[in-house]
Amino acid sequence: MPNSLRSATTSPFRNLLAVLAVGLGASVGPLDFAVNVAFPAISAAFQIQTQTIRWVALFYVLTYGSLVLWFGALGDRIGHLRVFRLGLVLGAMAFALCAVSPFYSWLLAARVLQGISAALILSCGPALVTFLYAEHERTRALSMYGSMAGLATVAAPLIGGYSIAWMGWTGVYWIRVPIVLVALACLALYNPRLQHAGHGVAGATKKTESLSTIQLLLNTLRSNSNFGWVNASCVIVQLCSFSIPLILPYYLIRVLHWDSAQSGGLLVAWALGGLAGAAATPALVRRFRLNQTGLISACLCCLGLLAMCFWSSSVSVLFMVLSIAVQGAGLGLFQVVYSDWMMADLPLRSRGVAGSLAVLTRMLGIVTGAVCWLWLVDRGEASALAAGQAPEAAFLAGYQQLHYVVASVAVGFFTLSCFKRGLWFRAAPAP
């Protein structure tokens, strides 16, 4: 850690306030789950078909996913706080433009701007919180950051429902304007460690001018045989976990005949599991080391997915809650471990790149899952219908086939990874 940062002392209260400000600003990312609640209202407002609504999500996800790594590198050069603040300002503009959209193409253009804003914010958020604490407290800082993201995920369906009832579909955008403004106001309060992050890491500009982000990652991949495995592990975890919010609501409505409130409640149980996993990370890392905690989180993810293979039309609610909460806990735990692992493997001057990798691998898993899992369910349902099954039973067959594949992919990958020497059981990166 640079000497200037070591010498920068501030009160624990100011550090906590800064973490809360960064976490509040970064919460606009997971809060975008509220937009999913507004999809039917948006479709009706613009008189578009149900399939067309997917572009509202894809324009946003593909934009921030394609830019986040480069904005992380930009933060390493010019300062993470500058990039983060710019993202908040653009975010306020993007949310307002989405809310006042007079036609659908306007909304999609505003979603691109929102994606740029999210890439600026999410690329530098993890780096900012790690600079607020000593290096040996990095896991704790990332755990607090991950816990705030978990809280936002829990709150998103509730915020979406209430804001739509209050303001219509535009409420899911208007509600986030004051959030980013409050975060900006809190970040304006002086904190020497946070201000250091506004000017970049000493020596980063000269070193990164001759070493591009891709070169940095390729060099790390060649010199560290575990680096590729850890990143592939994150893609697999995100890929398999995304099957839950993508397909689960259809199962609950079409097979169990739950209403939207009940379905949202079960997804809240999944998000609460993620929050608990993120909060428990520091204690588990102290007890088991970083890489072993990563394996524990992967096992929890696999256990939850395996349990979901036994869901049927008569599954008990308690078993469903336990299954989904365990999987969520594994996901929340893994996300913090992965971010911490990238911070340990990459140089201090590349904290923005390290933090961005979590967003990039998540996007790769989500986009792949959106394509593969929907196709798999449709294929299984069509086969069952061709065999003469009723529509409800046919969908259940496709849903169960999906989870057999999802669980097999997760269990198969992590079983194979256990044969990689030094990945989970021996050498561990410094926490």
HUDA-V744930 format. One record per pair of residues at least 6 apart in sequence whose ideal C-beta (glycine too) atoms are under 8 Angstrom apart, sorted by the first residue. I is the first residue (numbers start at 1). J is the second residue. If there is no record, write none. Layout:
# HUDA-V744930
[[I | J] [I | J]]
This chain:
# HUDA-V744930
[[1 | 134] [1 | 135] [1 | 348] [2 | 196] [2 | 201] [2 | 202] [2 | 348] [4 | 196] [4 | 202] [5 | 131] [5 | 193] [5 | 196] [8 | 192] [8 | 193] [8 | 196] [9 | 192] [10 | 191] [10 | 192] [10 | 193] [14 | 189] [14 | 191] [15 | 132] [15 | 133] [15 | 191] [15 | 193] [17 | 186] [17 | 189] [17 | 191] [18 | 128] [18 | 129] [18 | 132] [18 | 186] [18 | 187] [18 | 189] [18 | 191] [18 | 193] [18 | 194] [19 | 129] [19 | 132] [19 | 141] [19 | 144] [19 | 145] [19 | 148] [20 | 148] [20 | 186] [21 | 183] [21 | 186] [21 | 187] [21 | 189] [22 | 84] [22 | 125] [22 | 128] [22 | 129] [22 | 145] [22 | 183] [22 | 187] [23 | 125] [23 | 129] [23 | 144] [23 | 145] [23 | 148] [23 | 149] [24 | 148] [24 | 179] [24 | 182] [24 | 183] [24 | 186] [25 | 84] [25 | 87] [25 | 88] [25 | 121] [25 | 125] [25 | 179] [25 | 180] [25 | 183] [25 | 184] [25 | 187] [26 | 121] [26 | 122] [26 | 125] [26 | 145] [26 | 148] [26 | 149] [27 | 148] [27 | 149] [27 | 151] [27 | 152] [27 | 179] [28 | 91] [28 | 95] [28 | 117] [28 | 118] [28 | 121] [28 | 176] [28 | 179] [28 | 180] [29 | 118] [29 | 121] [29 | 122] [29 | 149] [29 | 152] [30 | 149] [30 | 150] [30 | 152] [30 | 153] [30 | 156] [31 | 152] [31 | 155] [31 | 156] [31 | 159] [31 | 176] [31 | 179] [32 | 60] [32 | 114] [32 | 118] [32 | 156] [33 | 153] [33 | 156] [33 | 157] [33 | 160] [33 | 245] [34 | 156] [34 | 157] [34 | 159] [34 | 160] [34 | 163] [34 | 172] [34 | 175] [35 | 56] [35 | 57] [35 | 160] [35 | 172] [35 | 173] [36 | 57] [36 | 160] [36 | 245] [37 | 156] [37 | 157] [37 | 160] [37 | 161] [37 | 164] [37 | 172] [37 | 264] [38 | 160] [38 | 164] [38 | 169] [38 | 171] [38 | 172] [39 | 53] [39 | 56] [41 | 164] [41 | 168] [41 | 169] [42 | 48] [42 | 53] [42 | 56] [42 | 107] [42 | 169] [43 | 49] [43 | 50] [43 | 52] [43 | 53] [45 | 168] [45 | 169] [46 | 103] [46 | 104] [46 | 107] [48 | 104] [52 | 104] [55 | 108] [56 | 107] [56 | 108] [56 | 111] [59 | 108] [59 | 111] [59 | 112] [59 | 115] [60 | 111] [60 | 112] [60 | 114] [60 | 115] [60 | 118] [61 | 115] [61 | 363] [61 | 366] [61 | 367] [62 | 115] [62 | 363] [62 | 367] [63 | 111] [63 | 112] [63 | 114] [63 | 115] [63 | 116] [63 | 118] [63 | 119] [64 | 115] [64 | 116] [64 | 118] [64 | 119] [64 | 122] [64 | 359] [64 | 363] [65 | 119] [65 | 359] [65 | 360] [65 | 363] [65 | 364] [65 | 367] [67 | 115] [67 | 116] [67 | 119] [68 | 118] [68 | 119] [68 | 122] [68 | 123] [68 | 356] [68 | 359] [68 | 360] [68 | 363] [69 | 123] [69 | 213] [69 | 353] [69 | 356] [69 | 357] [69 | 360] [70 | 213] [71 | 83] [71 | 87] [71 | 119] [71 | 120] [71 | 123] [71 | 124] [71 | 352] [71 | 356] [72 | 123] [72 | 124] [72 | 127] [72 | 213] [72 | 352] [72 | 353] [72 | 354] [72 | 355] [72 | 356] [72 | 357] [73 | 208] [73 | 213] [73 | 350] [73 | 352] [73 | 353] [73 | 356] [74 | 83] [74 | 123] [74 | 352] [75 | 82] [75 | 83] [75 | 84] [75 | 123] [75 | 124] [75 | 127] [75 | 200] [75 | 351] [75 | 352] [76 | 127] [76 | 200] [76 | 201] [76 | 204] [76 | 208] [76 | 349] [76 | 350] [76 | 351] [76 | 352] [76 | 353] [77 | 200] [77 | 204] [77 | 205] [77 | 208] [78 | 200] [79 | 197] [79 | 198] [79 | 199] [79 | 200] [80 | 124] [80 | 127] [80 | 128] [80 | 131] [80 | 197] [80 | 198] [80 | 200] [80 | 351] [80 | 352] [81 | 124] [81 | 128] [81 | 187] [81 | 194] [81 | 195] [81 | 197] [81 | 198] [82 | 198] [83 | 120] [83 | 123] [83 | 124] [83 | 352] [84 | 120] [84 | 121] [84 | 124] [84 | 125] [84 | 128] [84 | 187] [85 | 184] [85 | 187] [86 | 120] [87 | 117] [87 | 118] [87 | 119] [87 | 120] [87 | 121] [87 | 122] [87 | 124] [88 | 117] [88 | 121] [88 | 180] [88 | 183] [88 | 184] [88 | 187] [89 | 180] [89 | 184] [90 | 113] [90 | 116] [90 | 117] [90 | 120] [91 | 114] [91 | 117] [91 | 118] [91 | 121] [91 | 176] [91 | 180] [92 | 177] [92 | 180] [92 | 181] [93 | 113] [93 | 117] [94 | 110] [94 | 111] [94 | 113] [94 | 114] [94 | 116] [94 | 117] [95 | 114] [95 | 173] [95 | 174] [95 | 176] [95 | 177] [95 | 180] [96 | 173] [96 | 174] [96 | 177] [97 | 106] [97 | 109] [97 | 110] [97 | 113] [98 | 107] [98 | 110] [98 | 111] [98 | 114] [98 | 170] [98 | 173] [99 | 170] [99 | 173] [99 | 174] [100 | 170] [101 | 107] [101 | 110] [119 | 359] [122 | 355] [122 | 356] [122 | 359] [123 | 352] [123 | 355] [123 | 356] [123 | 359] [124 | 352] [124 | 355] [125 | 145] [125 | 355] [126 | 142] [126 | 145] [126 | 339] [126 | 343] [126 | 351] [126 | 354] [126 | 355] [126 | 358] [127 | 197] [127 | 351] [127 | 352] [127 | 354] [127 | 355] [128 | 194] [128 | 197] [129 | 141] [129 | 142] [129 | 144] [129 | 145] [130 | 138] [130 | 141] [130 | 142] [130 | 343] [130 | 351] [131 | 193] [131 | 194] [131 | 196] [131 | 197] [131 | 351] [132 | 141] [132 | 191] [132 | 193] [132 | 194] [133 | 140] [133 | 141] [136 | 431] [138 | 340] [138 | 343] [138 | 344] [138 | 431] [139 | 281] [139 | 282] [139 | 285] [139 | 290] [139 | 336] [139 | 340] [139 | 431] [140 | 282] [142 | 281] [142 | 336] [142 | 339] [142 | 340] [142 | 343] [143 | 278] [143 | 279] [143 | 281] [143 | 282] [143 | 336] [146 | 278] [146 | 281] [146 | 332] [146 | 335] [146 | 336] [146 | 339] [147 | 275] [147 | 278] [147 | 279] [149 | 278] [150 | 271] [150 | 272] [150 | 274] [150 | 275] [150 | 277] [150 | 278] [150 | 279] [150 | 332] [151 | 275] [153 | 271] [153 | 274] [153 | 275] [154 | 268] [154 | 271] [154 | 272] [154 | 275] [156 | 271] [157 | 264] [157 | 267] [157 | 268] [158 | 264] [158 | 268] [159 | 172] [159 | 175] [160 | 172] [161 | 264] [162 | 171] [163 | 171] [163 | 172] [163 | 174] [163 | 175] [164 | 171] [164 | 172] [165 | 171] [167 | 174] [167 | 175] [187 | 194] [201 | 348] [201 | 349] [201 | 351] [203 | 349] [204 | 349] [204 | 350] [207 | 349] [208 | 216] [208 | 349] [208 | 350] [211 | 219] [213 | 353] [216 | 346] [216 | 347] [216 | 350] [216 | 353] [217 | 353] [220 | 227] [220 | 345] [220 | 346] [221 | 227] [221 | 228] [224 | 345] [225 | 420] [225 | 422] [226 | 345] [226 | 420] [226 | 422] [226 | 423] [226 | 427] [227 | 345] [229 | 417] [229 | 420] [229 | 423] [230 | 294] [230 | 338] [230 | 341] [230 | 342] [230 | 345] [230 | 423] [231 | 357] [231 | 361] [232 | 413] [233 | 294] [233 | 298] [233 | 334] [233 | 338] [233 | 413] [233 | 414] [233 | 417] [234 | 334] [234 | 338] [234 | 357] [234 | 358] [234 | 361] [234 | 362] [234 | 365] [235 | 361] [235 | 364] [235 | 365] [235 | 368] [236 | 365] [236 | 409] [236 | 410] [236 | 413] [236 | 414] [237 | 297] [237 | 298] [237 | 301] [237 | 330] [237 | 331] [237 | 334] [237 | 365] [237 | 410] [238 | 361] [238 | 362] [238 | 364] [238 | 365] [238 | 366] [238 | 369] [239 | 364] [239 | 365] [239 | 366] [239 | 368] [239 | 369] [239 | 372] [239 | 409] [240 | 301] [240 | 305] [240 | 365] [240 | 369] [240 | 406] [240 | 407] [240 | 409] [240 | 410] [241 | 301] [241 | 327] [241 | 331] [241 | 365] [242 | 365] [242 | 366] [242 | 369] [242 | 370] [242 | 373] [243 | 305] [243 | 369] [243 | 373] [243 | 402] [243 | 403] [243 | 406] [244 | 267] [244 | 270] [244 | 308] [244 | 324] [244 | 327] [245 | 267] [245 | 270] [246 | 369] [246 | 370] [246 | 373] [246 | 374] [247 | 373] [247 | 374] [247 | 377] [247 | 399] [247 | 402] [248 | 263] [248 | 266] [248 | 267] [248 | 324] [249 | 263] [249 | 267] [250 | 377] [250 | 395] [250 | 399] [251 | 311] [251 | 395] [251 | 396] [251 | 399] [252 | 258] [252 | 262] [252 | 263] [252 | 266] [253 | 259] [253 | 260] [253 | 263] [254 | 392] [254 | 395] [255 | 313] [255 | 392] [255 | 395] [255 | 396] [255 | 399] [256 | 313] [258 | 266] [266 | 320] [266 | 321] [266 | 324] [269 | 321] [269 | 324] [269 | 325] [269 | 328] [270 | 324] [270 | 325] [270 | 327] [270 | 328] [271 | 328] [272 | 325] [272 | 328] [273 | 324] [273 | 325] [273 | 326] [273 | 327] [273 | 328] [273 | 329] [273 | 330] [273 | 331] [273 | 332] [274 | 328] [274 | 329] [274 | 331] [274 | 332] [274 | 335] [275 | 332] [276 | 325] [276 | 328] [276 | 329] [276 | 332] [277 | 297] [277 | 300] [277 | 328] [277 | 329] [277 | 330] [277 | 331] [277 | 332] [277 | 333] [277 | 334] [277 | 336] [278 | 332] [278 | 333] [278 | 335] [278 | 336] [279 | 332] [280 | 329] [280 | 333] [281 | 293] [281 | 333] [281 | 336] [281 | 337] [281 | 340] [284 | 293] [284 | 296] [284 | 333] [285 | 293] [285 | 337] [285 | 340] [285 | 431] [288 | 296] [289 | 428] [289 | 431] [290 | 337] [290 | 340] [290 | 341] [290 | 344] [290 | 428] [290 | 429] [290 | 431] [291 | 341] [291 | 423] [291 | 424] [291 | 425] [291 | 427] [291 | 428] [291 | 429] [292 | 424] [292 | 425] [292 | 428] [293 | 333] [293 | 337] [294 | 334] [294 | 337] [294 | 338] [294 | 341] [294 | 424] [295 | 414] [295 | 418] [295 | 424] [295 | 425] [296 | 333] [297 | 330] [297 | 331] [297 | 333] [297 | 334] [297 | 337] [298 | 330] [298 | 334] [298 | 410] [298 | 414] [298 | 417] [299 | 330] [299 | 414] [300 | 326] [300 | 327] [300 | 329] [300 | 330] [300 | 333] [301 | 327] [301 | 330] [301 | 331] [301 | 334] [301 | 410] [302 | 330] [302 | 407] [302 | 410] [302 | 411] [302 | 414] [303 | 326] [303 | 327] [303 | 330] [304 | 323] [304 | 324] [304 | 325] [304 | 326] [304 | 327] [304 | 328] [304 | 329] [304 | 330] [305 | 327] [305 | 403] [305 | 406] [305 | 407] [305 | 410] [305 | 411] [306 | 407] [306 | 411] [307 | 319] [307 | 322] [307 | 323] [307 | 326] [307 | 327] [308 | 323] [308 | 324] [308 | 327] [308 | 403] [308 | 407] [309 | 400] [309 | 403] [309 | 404] [309 | 407] [310 | 319] [311 | 319] [311 | 320] [311 | 323] [311 | 399] [311 | 400] [311 | 403] [312 | 396] [312 | 400] [313 | 392] [313 | 396] [335 | 358] [338 | 358] [338 | 361] [339 | 354] [339 | 355] [339 | 358] [340 | 431] [341 | 429] [342 | 354] [342 | 355] [342 | 357] [342 | 358] [343 | 351] [343 | 354] [343 | 355] [344 | 429] [344 | 430] [344 | 431] [345 | 354] [345 | 429] [346 | 353] [346 | 354] [373 | 402] [373 | 406] [376 | 398] [376 | 401] [376 | 402] [376 | 405] [377 | 395] [377 | 398] [377 | 399] [377 | 401] [377 | 402] [378 | 398] [379 | 398] [380 | 397] [380 | 398] [380 | 399] [380 | 400] [380 | 401] [380 | 402] [381 | 394] [381 | 395] [381 | 397] [381 | 398] [382 | 394] [382 | 398] [383 | 397] [383 | 398] [384 | 393] [384 | 394] [384 | 395] [384 | 397] [384 | 398] [385 | 391] [385 | 394] [389 | 397] [417 | 423] [417 | 424] [418 | 424] [418 | 425]]
